[in-house]
Amino acid sequence: MAGSSEARASRRRLTLAYALYCLVVFAVVFGVAEGLARWRGATAWDPRPAPLSVTPGERLYRADPALGYGMLPGRFTVRFPTGDAFRLTNGDDSLRRSRPAAQTPEPEAPALWIFGCSFSYGWGVDDEDVYAWQLQEALPRWAVTNFSVNGYGTLQSLLQLEKALAERPAPAVVVLAYAGFHDARNTFLRERRKRVAPFSALGPLVQPFARLGPEGRLQIEMADVTYREWPGIRWSALAHTAEQRWNEWEGRQVDSALITEVIVERFVRTARAGGARVIVAGIAGRFERVLANAQAAGAEPLVLAVDLSAPGMRNPPPDAHPSPKAHQRYAYRLLRAVKANGRPAAP
């Protein structure tokens, strides 16, 4: 009995020693791999966005049952940690103003609608510096409406267009400002969720997203802006790198670019069915393929993008959005396009 007891105790010691040995080996291997990952530039995930001060109310967004969210009406001042600030004014329809409140267009004025994301909304610049405002000043006998909203993708632009056509008189010209990064917004995969989830503190956020169903038909659903992160990615660069590779793999399983093309084609056909002239403008990223498909659907392609790496084209850090100087270029190029094809600048 004594020998048997000693044998069991010996086996337990061996098992414990082996487990401890494996733990030490794992710790050493993990430590080396972690150090190598950080040496190569990998970092752990820090989900904290740059702190913004929004006055009044500390909120900019409100829930929208169809679009997920929209801008709160009112006049706000947004201040960055550096002290830089800009002023924005959203009308009662939650859209950013493109003219002074006292200035109302004539009832018979031809309408020009602009759809897009923060580049077209004018994040980081004052109201009068946004290219939609400058375009309105250049076309005083037109009525320019800026439907663009921070964080929107092409899918939300499509939903906005369909809603607006059902509620308002048809416009003369519709502009869709497309950026290559809209593809990820349209499908709302893990990587996109990861980017926007930290900003939910600015207001209640949900997101419409699209997939292709049978026969290539567009299927639109809604999702909460939440992100299920992998364990350890907030302190381990190695774990964060592995999670990033998984997100990239997921992105290869869904053809976001193809879904965007279907969305843009539907956008163009919907606007043209309402009698509008349609301009699809590439404003950032890779947009050549989308512009070509939009042209095949009956839209006029336009390269609106400018070199944002050139001096003065971006807002001061930490904001990297187009500066007032870039918006001037956007306004000039879009004005030339609106006046093109024998269409006068005024009715």
VOBA-1610 file (N, C-alpha, C; in pm, whole numbers, padded with zeros to 5 digits, always signed):
BEGIN
Met+00082-00120+00000Met+00000+00000+00000Met+00086+00126+00000Ala+00190+00122+00086Ala+00278+00239+00094Ala+00346+00266-00040Gly+00389+00155-00106Gly+00454+00172-00236Gly+00360+00227-00340Ser+00235+00179-00338Ser+00135+00228-00432Ser+00107+00375-00410Ser+00098+00417-00284Ser+00073+00558-00253Ser+00190+00644-00299Glu+00310+00596-00277Glu+00427+00672-00322Glu+00432+00683-00474Ala+00387+00577-00544Ala+00386+00579-00691Ala+00286+00683-00743Arg+00167+00687-00678Arg+00068+00785-00721Arg+00117+00927-00696Ala+00180+00945-00580Ala+00234+01078-00549Ala+00343+01116-00649Ser+00421+01019-00687Ser+00527+01045-00785Ser+00469+01083-00920Arg+00361+01010-00960Arg+00298+01043-01089Arg+00236+01183-01085Arg+00178+01220-00970Arg+00120+01355-00959Arg+00229+01461-00970Arg+00344+01433-00907Arg+00453+01529-00916Arg+00504+01542-01059Leu+00512+01429-01127Leu+00556+01432-01266Leu+00456+01508-01354Thr+00326+01481-01330Thr+00222+01551-01408Thr+00228+01700-01383Leu+00244+01738-01254Leu+00253+01879-01220Leu+00377+01942-01282Ala+00487+01871-01276Ala+00611+01924-01334Ala+00598+01940-01485Tyr+00534+01840-01548Tyr+00516+01848-01694Tyr+00424+01966-01730Ala+00316+01984-01651Ala+00225+02096-01677Ala+00297+02228-01659Leu+00379+02236-01554Leu+00455+02358-01530Leu+00555+02383-01642Tyr+00618+02275-01689Tyr+00712+02286-01800Tyr+00642+02339-01925Cys+00524+02282-01956Cys+00447+02326-02074Cys+00407+02473-02061Leu+00369+02511-01937Leu+00328+02649-01915Leu+00445+02743-01936Val+00561+02705-01888Val+00680+02789-01906Val+00717+02799-02053Val+00713+02685-02123Val+00744+02687-02267Val+00646+02775-02342Phe+00517+02761-02309Phe+00415+02843-02374Phe+00439+02992-02347Ala+00471+03023-02221Ala+00495+03163-02186Ala+00615+03218-02261Val+00720+03137-02274Val+00839+03183-02345Val+00808+03203-02493Val+00741+03103-02553Val+00708+03113-02696Val+00615+03231-02721Phe+00513+03243-02634Phe+00419+03355-02651Phe+00490+03488-02633Gly+00579+03495-02533Gly+00651+03620-02509Gly+00739+03658-02628Val+00807+03558-02686Val+00890+03585-02803Val+00803+03630-02921Ala+00692+03558-02943Ala+00602+03593-03053Ala+00541+03731-03033Glu+00503+03761-02910Glu+00448+03893-02878Glu+00551+04002-02903Gly+00674+03979-02858Gly+00779+04077-02880Gly+00807+04097-03028Leu+00809+03986-03104Leu+00833+03995-03248Leu+00721+04073-03316Ala+00595+04045-03275Ala+00482+04116-03335Ala+00491+04266-03310Arg+00527+04303-03187Arg+00539+04446-03156Arg+00660+04507-03227Trp+00767+04430-03241Trp+00885+04480-03314Trp+00850+04509-03460Arg+00759+04430-03514Arg+00718+04450-03654Arg+00609+04555-03667Gly+00572+04620-03558Gly+00476+04731-03566Gly+00335+04699-03522Ala+00306+04575-03485Ala+00172+04539-03441Ala+00146+04599-03303Thr+00020+04628-03276Thr-00019+04684-03147Thr-00145+04615-03097Ala-00168+04627-02968Ala-00295+04582-02912Ala-00404+04680-02956Trp-00528+04639-02940Trp-00640+04723-02984Trp-00676+04822-02874Asp-00678+04948-02911Asp-00723+05053-02821Asp-00851+05111-02878Pro-00967+05073-02826Pro-01094+05116-02886Pro-01137+05256-02849Arg-01058+05326-02770Arg-01099+05458-02727Arg-01082+05559-02841Pro-01191+05622-02885Pro-01177+05724-02990Pro-01117+05851-02933Ala-01066+05936-03021Ala-01015+06065-02976Ala-01129+06142-02911Pro-01109+06194-02792Pro-01219+06263-02723Pro-01261+06388-02798Leu-01392+06402-02817Leu-01448+06519-02882Leu-01542+06589-02785Ser-01543+06719-02791Ser-01636+06797-02712Ser-01744+06851-02805Val-01868+06813-02780Val-01980+06858-02861Val-02071+06943-02775Thr-02092+07066-02817Thr-02183+07155-02744Thr-02286+07213-02841Pro-02411+07219-02797Pro-02460+07173-02667Pro-02496+07024-02671Gly-02508+06962-02556Gly-02568+06831-02543Gly-02478+06712-02553Glu-02353+06728-02605Glu-02259+06617-02617Glu-02308+06504-02707Arg-02408+06530-02790Arg-02458+06427-02882Arg-02481+06489-03019Leu-02461+06409-03122Leu-02483+06457-03259Leu-02584+06372-03336Tyr-02613+06252-03288Tyr-02694+06158-03367Tyr-02824+06123-03297Arg-02921+06085-03378Arg-03047+06033-03326Arg-03084+05910-03408Ala-03163+05823-03349Ala-03200+05699-03416Ala-03293+05727-03534Asp-03281+05645-03636Asp-03368+05653-03754Asp-03406+05510-03792Pro-03536+05480-03804Pro-03577+05341-03826Pro-03531+05283-03959Ala-03509+05366-04059Ala-03471+05316-04191Ala-03322+05330-04219Leu-03263+05440-04173Leu-03123+05469-04204Leu-03029+05427-04092Gly-03085+05388-03979Gly-03004+05352-03865Gly-02987+05469-03770Tyr-02939+05580-03823Tyr-02922+05701-03743Tyr-02915+05820-03837Gly-02938+05937-03781Gly-02926+06061-03856Gly-02873+06169-03763Met-02850+06287-03816Met-02796+06396-03737Met-02907+06465-03657Leu-02872+06510-03538Leu-02966+06588-03458Leu-02979+06728-03518Pro-03102+06782-03523Pro-03118+06921-03569Pro-03053+07018-03470Gly-03008+07130-03522Gly-02953+07233-03435Gly-02817+07280-03480Arg-02764+07374-03404Arg-02631+07430-03431Arg-02536+07381-03323Phe-02426+07322-03364Phe-02333+07260-03270Phe-02191+07310-03296Thr-02112+07304-03190Thr-01968+07328-03202Thr-01897+07201-03159Val-01809+07151-03245Val-01732+07031-03217Val-01587+07072-03196Arg-01532+07033-03081Arg-01395+07072-03048Arg-01308+06949-03032Phe-01190+06950-03095Phe-01095+06841-03087Phe-01003+06860-02967Pro-00931+06753-02927Pro-00841+06766-02812Pro-00733+06872-02832Thr-00699+06902-02956Thr-00597+07003-02984Thr-00648+07144-02962Gly-00781+07159-02946Gly-00840+07291-02933Gly-00904+07341-03061Asp-00871+07279-03176Asp-00935+07316-03302Asp-01083+07281-03295Ala-01164+07363-03358Ala-01309+07343-03352Ala-01372+07381-03485Phe-01492+07332-03509Phe-01570+07375-03624Phe-01717+07379-03585Arg-01794+07454-03662Arg-01936+07472-03635Arg-02017+07403-03744Leu-02124+07339-03703Leu-02212+07274-03799Leu-02357+07305-03764Thr-02439+07314-03867Thr-02581+07343-03849Thr-02662+07242-03927Asn-02747+07169-03856Asn-02839+07075-03920Asn-02981+07131-03911Gly-03053+07122-04022Gly-03189+07172-04024Gly-03286+07081-03951Asp-03413+07120-03950Asp-03515+07039-03885Asp-03529+06901-03949Asp-03488+06890-04075Asp-03490+06761-04144Asp-03366+06679-04114Ser-03280+06727-04025Ser-03155+06666-03979Ser-03044+06676-04082Leu-03066+06740-04195Leu-02965+06754-04299Leu-02883+06881-04276Arg-02757+06874-04312Arg-02670+06991-04293Arg-02711+07103-04387Arg-02717+07221-04334Arg-02760+07335-04414Arg-02658+07367-04523Ser-02710+07405-04638Ser-02623+07446-04748Ser-02650+07592-04787Arg-02722+07665-04700Arg-02749+07807-04723Arg-02789+07869-04589Pro-02781+08000-04575Pro-02827+08065-04452Pro-02975+08036-04427Ala-03014+08031-04301Ala-03152+07996-04266Ala-03252+08094-04327Ala-03213+08220-04340Ala-03306+08320-04393Ala-03321+08312-04544Gln-03234+08236-04608Gln-03237+08228-04754Gln-03316+08105-04798Thr-03428+08128-04861Thr-03512+08018-04908Thr-03518+08022-05059Pro-03505+07907-05125Pro-03509+07904-05271Pro-03649+07929-05323Glu-03659+07977-05445Glu-03788+07996-05510Glu-03857+07861-05529Pro-03990+07859-05523Pro-04061+07731-05536Pro-04030+07657-05666Glu-04005+07732-05773Glu-03978+07669-05903Glu-03830+07642-05925Ala-03746+07668-05827Ala-03602+07649-05844Ala-03570+07501-05865Pro-03486+07470-05965Pro-03447+07330-05984Pro-03366+07280-05866Ala-03391+07157-05827Ala-03324+07101-05709Ala-03201+07021-05749Leu-03097+07033-05666Leu-02976+06954-05681Leu-02951+06883-05548Trp-02955+06751-05550Trp-02937+06671-05430Trp-02799+06608-05429Ile-02731+06614-05314Ile-02599+06553-05298Ile-02607+06447-05189Phe-02558+06327-05221Phe-02557+06216-05128Phe-02413+06171-05106Gly-02379+06141-04981Gly-02243+06097-04955Gly-02219+06075-04807Cys-02091+06076-04770Cys-02048+06047-04632Cys-01994+06173-04568Ser-01904+06157-04471Ser-01849+06272-04399Ser-01769+06364-04490Phe-01713+06311-04599Phe-01640+06395-04692Phe-01733+06500-04753Ser-01856+06460-04781Ser-01953+06552-04840Ser-02033+06626-04734Tyr-02052+06562-04618Tyr-02116+06633-04507Tyr-02031+06753-04466Gly-01901+06736-04473Gly-01811+06844-04436Gly-01763+06836-04293Trp-01734+06713-04247Trp-01685+06698-04111Trp-01551+06771-04095Gly-01543+06851-03992Gly-01419+06923-03964Gly-01414+07063-04020Val-01515+07104-04099Val-01514+07239-04155Val-01647+07308-04124Asp-01644+07440-04119Asp-01764+07518-04090Asp-01863+07508-04206Asp-01987+07545-04175Asp-02096+07532-04273Asp-02061+07593-04408Glu-02013+07718-04405Glu-01992+07791-04530Glu-01872+07738-04610Asp-01792+07649-04550Asp-01678+07592-04622Asp-01710+07460-04690Val-01824+07401-04662Val-01863+07274-04723Val-01892+07296-04871Tyr-01855+07200-04954Tyr-01869+07222-05099Tyr-02014+07236-05142Ala-02107+07176-05069Ala-02249+07194-05102Ala-02291+07339-05083Trp-02241+07402-04975Trp-02272+07543-04950Trp-02211+07631-05059Gln-02087+07602-05097Gln-02021+07681-05201Gln-02092+07663-05335Leu-02141+07542-05360Leu-02214+07517-05484Leu-02345+07596-05485Gln-02412+07604-05370Gln-02534+07683-05361Gln-02506+07830-05389Glu-02395+07881-05336Glu-02359+08020-05363Glu-02332+08044-05510Ala-02273+07945-05578Ala-02243+07959-05721Ala-02366+07941-05808Leu-02469+07875-05753Leu-02594+07851-05827Leu-02711+07908-05746Pro-02720+08041-05737Pro-02820+08101-05648Pro-02964+08074-05688Arg-02986+08039-05813Arg-03124+08013-05858Arg-03159+07866-05849Trp-03070+07786-05791Trp-03097+07645-05766Trp-03125+07624-05617Ala-03173+07506-05585Ala-03193+07466-05445Ala-03107+07344-05419Val-02995+07364-05350Val-02901+07256-05321Val-02933+07196-05185Thr-02950+07064-05181Thr-02975+06993-05056Thr-02865+06891-05035Asn-02803+06895-04918Asn-02694+06804-04886Asn-02746+06693-04794Phe-02767+06574-04849Phe-02817+06459-04774Phe-02704+06383-04703Ser-02581+06422-04722Ser-02467+06346-04671Ser-02465+06344-04519Val-02420+06231-04462Val-02413+06213-04317Val-02285+06138-04283Asn-02224+06174-04172Asn-02103+06105-04126Asn-02126+05956-04116Gly-02033+05878-04169Gly-02039+05734-04153Gly-02131+05662-04249Tyr-02203+05734-04333Tyr-02294+05668-04425Tyr-02217+05599-04538Gly-02275+05491-04585Gly-02225+05424-04704Gly-02321+05448-04819Thr-02293+05384-04932Thr-02377+05400-05050Thr-02516+05343-05027Leu-02525+05239-04943Leu-02655+05181-04915Leu-02747+05283-04849Gln-02697+05356-04751Gln-02780+05457-04687Gln-02815+05570-04783Ser-02725+05602-04875Ser-02757+05702-04977Ser-02875+05655-05063Leu-02875+05527-05098Leu-02986+05472-05175Leu-03117+05481-05097Leu-03114+05443-04969Leu-03235+05450-04887Leu-03282+05594-04872Gln-03190+05687-04857Gln-03227+05829-04850Gln-03294+05875-04979Leu-03235+05836-05092Leu-03290+05876-05222Leu-03432+05825-05239Glu-03456+05699-05210Glu-03589+05642-05227Glu-03690+05711-05136Lys-03651+05742-05015Lys-03740+05812-04922Lys-03768+05954-04969Ala-03663+06024-05014Ala-03679+06163-05057Ala-03768+06172-05180Leu-03753+06080-05275Leu-03836+06082-05395Leu-03982+06058-05363Ala-04009+05986-05254Ala-04147+05960-05215Ala-04209+06079-05141Glu-04124+06170-05090Glu-04175+06279-05006Glu-04158+06417-05068Arg-04069+06431-05167Arg-04038+06564-05221Arg-04055+06564-05372Pro-04068+06685-05430Pro-04066+06693-05577Pro-03933+06642-05631Ala-03938+06581-05747Ala-03818+06523-05806Ala-03714+06630-05836Pro-03586+06601-05813Pro-03480+06699-05840Pro-03443+06702-05988Ala-03370+06805-06025Ala-03318+06813-06162Ala-03188+06735-06174Val-03105+06740-06069Val-02975+06674-06070Val-02955+06601-05938Val-02905+06480-05945Val-02870+06401-05827Val-02722+06368-05835Val-02649+06393-05727Val-02506+06363-05721Val-02483+06258-05613Leu-02418+06149-05649Leu-02375+06047-05553Leu-02224+06055-05542Ala-02175+06097-05425Ala-02032+06105-05401Ala-01986+05973-05341Tyr-01917+05895-05420Tyr-01876+05759-05379Tyr-01728+05757-05341Ala-01698+05685-05234Ala-01560+05661-05192Ala-01537+05511-05181Gly-01416+05465-05210Gly-01387+05322-05208Gly-01414+05258-05073Phe-01399+05334-04964Phe-01422+05275-04832Phe-01571+05257-04802His-01658+05300-04891His-01802+05276-04871His-01836+05127-04883Asp-01755+05052-04956Asp-01785+04909-04974Asp-01800+04839-04840Ala-01705+04863-04749Ala-01710+04799-04618Ala-01829+04846-04537Arg-01871+04969-04556Arg-01988+05021-04485Arg-02115+04955-04536Asn-02118+04926-04664Asn-02240+04869-04723Asn-02267+04727-04675Thr-02162+04653-04641Thr-02181+04515-04597Thr-02164+04498-04446Phe-02103+04595-04379Phe-02094+04600-04234Phe-02039+04471-04173Leu-01922+04432-04222Leu-01855+04314-04168Leu-01782+04350-04039Arg-01710+04253-03983Arg-01648+04271-03851Arg-01553+04391-03848Glu-01473+04408-03952Glu-01376+04516-03949Glu-01443+04653-03943Arg-01555+04667-04013Arg-01629+04794-04008Arg-01694+04813-03871Arg-01750+04707-03815Arg-01808+04715-03681Arg-01703+04761-03579Lys-01584+04706-03595Lys-01476+04738-03503Lys-01440+04886-03508Arg-01449+04945-03626Arg-01411+05085-03644Arg-01514+05181-03585Val-01643+05145-03593Val-01746+05241-03554Val-01802+05219-03414Ala-01787+05098-03360Ala-01846+05070-03228Ala-01802+05168-03120Pro-01675+05210-03116Pro-01635+05304-03010Pro-01705+05439-03016Phe-01765+05473-03131Phe-01827+05604-03145Phe-01975+05604-03105Ser-02025+05491-03058Ser-02165+05483-03020Ser-02200+05580-02908Ala-02100+05628-02836Ala-02127+05720-02726Ala-02184+05852-02776Leu-02164+05886-02904Leu-02218+06010-02957Leu-02367+06002-02986Gly-02426+05888-02975Gly-02568+05874-02999Gly-02604+05730-03027Pro-02733+05698-03034Pro-02775+05559-03061Pro-02748+05522-03206Leu-02664+05422-03228Leu-02626+05386-03363Leu-02668+05244-03397Val-02735+05230-03510Val-02754+05101-03575Val-02716+05119-03721Gln-02709+05011-03794Gln-02654+05020-03928Gln-02728+04928-04023Pro-02781+04981-04135Pro-02832+04891-04239Pro-02716+04830-04317Phe-02732+04707-04361Phe-02628+04645-04442Phe-02695+04560-04548Ala-02618+04524-04650Ala-02674+04456-04766Ala-02600+04327-04796Arg-02674+04233-04851Arg-02620+04111-04907Arg-02694+04085-05039Leu-02638+03996-05119Leu-02703+03958-05242Leu-02777+03827-05222Gly-02906+03827-05254Gly-02988+03709-05240Gly-02997+03633-05371Pro-03101+03553-05386Pro-03120+03478-05511Pro-03127+03571-05631Glu-03065+03528-05739Glu-03062+03602-05865Glu-02997+03739-05850Gly-02909+03753-05750Gly-02836+03877-05735Gly-02918+03993-05682Arg-03031+03965-05622Arg-03116+04072-05571Arg-03061+04124-05438Leu-03080+04253-05419Leu-03030+04318-05299Leu-03120+04286-05180Gln-03058+04241-05073Gln-03129+04214-04948Gln-03074+04306-04841Ile-03162+04383-04777Ile-03120+04484-04680Ile-03170+04446-04542Glu-03078+04446-04444Glu-03111+04415-04306Glu-03054+04523-04215Met-03084+04514-04085Met-03036+04613-03988Met-02961+04542-03876Ala-02855+04605-03828Ala-02775+04546-03719Ala-02737+04654-03619Asp-02728+04616-03492Asp-02678+04707-03390Asp-02528+04730-03410Val-02484+04848-03375Val-02342+04879-03386Val-02271+04826-03261Thr-02242+04697-03264Thr-02167+04632-03156Thr-02055+04550-03218Tyr-01956+04519-03136Tyr-01843+04441-03186Tyr-01804+04336-03084Arg-01803+04210-03127Arg-01762+04099-03041Arg-01612+04076-03059Glu-01538+04134-02971Glu-01392+04128-02984Glu-01337+03996-02933Trp-01224+03958-02985Trp-01156+03838-02938Trp-01093+03865-02801Pro-01086+03763-02717Pro-01022+03781-02585Pro-00875+03821-02601Gly-00831+03914-02520Gly-00690+03950-02512Gly-00642+04053-02612Ile-00727+04099-02706Ile-00676+04189-02810Ile-00648+04329-02756Arg-00698+04360-02636Arg-00673+04493-02581Arg-00535+04502-02514Trp-00471+04388-02488Trp-00337+04393-02427Trp-00231+04317-02504Ser-00274+04234-02602Ser-00179+04153-02677Ser-00178+04193-02824Ala-00061+04233-02873Ala-00047+04264-03015Ala-00061+04137-03099Leu-00014+04024-03044Leu-00023+03898-03117Leu-00169+03856-03136Ala-00248+03862-03027Ala-00390+03828-03037Ala-00462+03923-03131His-00427+04051-03124His-00490+04150-03211His-00457+04122-03358Thr-00333+04084-03385Thr-00294+04052-03523Thr-00372+03931-03574Ala-00386+03829-03490Ala-00462+03711-03531Ala-00607+03747-03561Glu-00664+03834-03477Glu-00803+03875-03500Glu-00815+03955-03629Gln-00717+04040-03657Gln-00720+04117-03781Gln-00714+04026-03903Arg-00633+03921-03894Arg-00626+03826-04006Arg-00760+03757-04026Trp-00829+03726-03916Trp-00961+03664-03927Trp-01060+03760-03993Asn-01057+03886-03955Asn-01145+03985-04014Asn-01118+04000-04164Glu-00990+03995-04200Glu-00955+04002-04342Glu-01008+03882-04417Trp-01001+03765-04354Trp-01054+03644-04417Trp-01204+03658-04438Glu-01276+03710-04339Glu-01419+03731-04353Glu-01449+03825-04469Gly-01366+03930-04483Gly-01387+04025-04591Gly-01372+03963-04728Arg-01288+03858-04739Arg-01271+03791-04868Arg-01387+03699-04901Gln-01467+03664-04800Gln-01579+03574-04823Gln-01702+03649-04877Val-01707+03779-04854Val-01820+03860-04900Val-01767+03960-05002Asp-01824+03960-05120Asp-01778+04049-05227Asp-01844+04186-05208Ser-01786+04266-05120Ser-01844+04396-05089Ser-01845+04488-05211Ala-01743+04477-05296Ala-01736+04562-05415Ala-01851+04531-05511Leu-01882+04403-05528Leu-01994+04366-05615Leu-02126+04416-05558Ile-02144+04404-05427Ile-02268+04452-05364Ile-02281+04603-05384Thr-02170+04674-05373Thr-02174+04819-05396Thr-02216+04850-05538Glu-02166+04775-05634Glu-02204+04799-05773Glu-02354+04782-05793Val-02412+04681-05729Val-02556+04660-05740Val-02631+04777-05676Ile-02581+04825-05562Ile-02644+04939-05495Ile-02639+05063-05583Val-02520+05091-05640Val-02504+05209-05724Val-02593+05201-05847Glu-02600+05084-05908Glu-02685+05069-06026Glu-02832+05097-05991Arg-02877+05046-05877Arg-03015+05073-05834Arg-03034+05220-05804Phe-02933+05284-05744Phe-02939+05427-05716Phe-02958+05505-05846Val-02876+05474-05944Val-02881+05547-06072Val-03016+05528-06139Arg-03063+05405-06145Arg-03190+05378-06214Arg-03307+05441-06140Thr-03301+05443-06007Thr-03408+05506-05929Thr-03412+05656-05954Ala-03295+05720-05952Ala-03290+05865-05975Ala-03333+05900-06117Arg-03289+05822-06214Arg-03326+05849-06353Arg-03476+05826-06377Ala-03532+05728-06307Ala-03676+05704-06320Ala-03757+05822-06269Gly-03699+05898-06176Gly-03764+06018-06127Gly-03741+06139-06216Gly-03669+06120-06326Gly-03647+06228-06420Gly-03521+06309-06395Ala-03435+06264-06305Ala-03316+06341-06270Ala-03197+06305-06358Arg-03113+06401-06375Arg-02981+06378-06433Arg-02892+06331-06319Val-02815+06225-06339Val-02740+06161-06231Val-02590+06174-06256Ile-02519+06223-06154Ile-02374+06231-06158Ile-02321+06143-06046Val-02239+06044-06079Val-02172+05962-05979Val-02028+06008-05974Ala-01989+06063-05859Ala-01858+06127-05845Ala-01769+06046-05753Gly-01651+06011-05799Gly-01553+05944-05714Gly-01480+06047-05629Ile-01496+06039-05498Ile-01442+06142-05411Ile-01319+06095-05333Ala-01301+05962-05320Ala-01184+05911-05247Ala-01169+05762-05273Gly-01046+05712-05253Gly-01022+05569-05268Gly-01026+05524-05414Arg-01045+05393-05432Arg-01055+05336-05566Arg-01200+05341-05611Phe-01226+05413-05718Phe-01365+05430-05762Phe-01383+05409-05912Glu-01276+05370-05982Glu-01285+05359-06127Glu-01391+05258-06173Arg-01391+05143-06108Arg-01485+05037-06147Arg-01629+05079-06122Val-01654+05143-06010Val-01789+05188-05978Val-01835+05295-06077Leu-01745+05388-06112Leu-01782+05492-06207Leu-01814+05432-06344Ala-01737+05331-06384Ala-01762+05268-06515Ala-01898+05200-06516Asn-01931+05129-06409Asn-02061+05062-06403Asn-02175+05161-06393Ala-02153+05271-06321Ala-02255+05374-06310Ala-02281+05438-06446Gln-02175+05458-06523Gln-02192+05515-06657Gln-02271+05420-06746Ala-02246+05290-06733Ala-02322+05192-06811Ala-02469+05193-06774Ala-02500+05232-06650Ala-02639+05237-06605Ala-02707+05369-06641Gly-02630+05463-06698Gly-02689+05589-06742Gly-02647+05711-06665Ala-02550+05698-06574Ala-02502+05813-06496Ala-02384+05879-06566Glu-02355+06001-06526Glu-02237+06073-06574Glu-02125+06055-06472Pro-02013+05996-06510Pro-01903+05978-06414Pro-01825+06107-06397Leu-01776+06129-06276Leu-01699+06249-06246Leu-01593+06215-06144Val-01469+06254-06172Val-01361+06239-06074Val-01360+06366-05989Leu-01410+06352-05866Leu-01418+06465-05775Leu-01298+06468-05681Ala-01226+06357-05670Ala-01119+06343-05572Ala-01005+06441-05598Val-00942+06483-05489Val-00822+06566-05496Val-00711+06492-05420Asp-00591+06538-05436Asp-00476+06476-05368Asp-00475+06523-05223Leu-00528+06439-05135Leu-00537+06478-04994Leu-00401+06475-04924Ser-00298+06424-04991Ser-00164+06427-04932Ser-00093+06559-04959Ala-00151+06641-05045Ala-00090+06771-05076Ala-00107+06865-04957Pro-00016+06958-04940Pro-00023+07051-04826Pro-00155+07127-04822Gly-00214+07132-04704Gly-00335+07210-04684Gly-00464+07143-04726Met-00457+07019-04773Met-00578+06954-04822Met-00654+06879-04713Arg-00590+06856-04598Arg-00658+06791-04487Arg-00667+06886-04369Asn-00764+06859-04283Asn-00776+06935-04160Asn-00658+06905-04068Pro-00628+06990-03972Pro-00517+06964-03880Pro-00543+06836-03799Pro-00437+06762-03764Pro-00454+06644-03679Pro-00521+06683-03547Pro-00602+06591-03491Pro-00615+06450-03528Pro-00716+06422-03638Asp-00785+06525-03689Asp-00883+06502-03795Asp-00811+06493-03929Ala-00855+06400-04013Ala-00789+06381-04143Ala-00885+06403-04259His-00998+06469-04233His-01096+06491-04338His-01053+06606-04430Pro-01115+06617-04547Pro-01079+06725-04639Pro-01097+06863-04576Ser-01005+06950-04607Ser-01002+07085-04552Ser-01090+07178-04636Pro-01108+07303-04591Pro-01181+07399-04675Pro-01121+07414-04815Lys-00989+07405-04823Lys-00924+07415-04955Lys-00967+07300-05045Ala-00975+07179-04990Ala-01021+07064-05069Ala-01166+07082-05110His-01249+07134-05020His-01390+07156-05053His-01405+07258-05165Gln-01316+07354-05171Gln-01319+07450-05282Gln-01298+07378-05415Arg-01205+07283-05415Arg-01180+07206-05538Arg-01302+07121-05574Tyr-01360+07057-05472Tyr-01480+06977-05498Tyr-01590+07064-05561Ala-01613+07180-05502Ala-01719+07268-05551Ala-01693+07311-05695Tyr-01568+07343-05726Tyr-01533+07387-05861Tyr-01558+07276-05963Arg-01512+07155-05931Arg-01527+07045-06026Arg-01674+07006-06044Leu-01748+07008-05934Leu-01889+06972-05945Leu-01968+07080-06018Leu-01932+07205-05996Leu-01999+07314-06067Leu-01980+07300-06216Arg-01859+07268-06259Arg-01833+07250-06402Arg-01915+07134-06458Ala-01928+07027-06380Ala-02007+06912-06426Ala-02154+06948-06436Val-02205+07022-06341Val-02348+07059-06345Val-02376+07147-06465Lys-02283+07232-06500Lys-02302+07322-06614Lys-02275+07254-06748Ala-02221+07135-06745Ala-02182+07066-06869Ala-02304+07012-06943Asn-02275+06952-07059Asn-02377+06888-07143Asn-02487+06982-07187Gly-02448+07109-07206Gly-02545+07203-07257Gly-02651+07244-07158Arg-02637+07202-07032Arg-02734+07242-06931Arg-02694+07378-06874Pro-02782+07476-06876Pro-02747+07606-06817Pro-02737+07597-06667Ala-02665+07691-06606Ala-02648+07693-06462Ala-02772+07744-06391Ala-02865+07803-06464Ala-02990+07849-06405Ala-03103+07813-06500Pro-03227+07801-06453Pro-03337+07760-06541Pro-03368+07865-06645
//
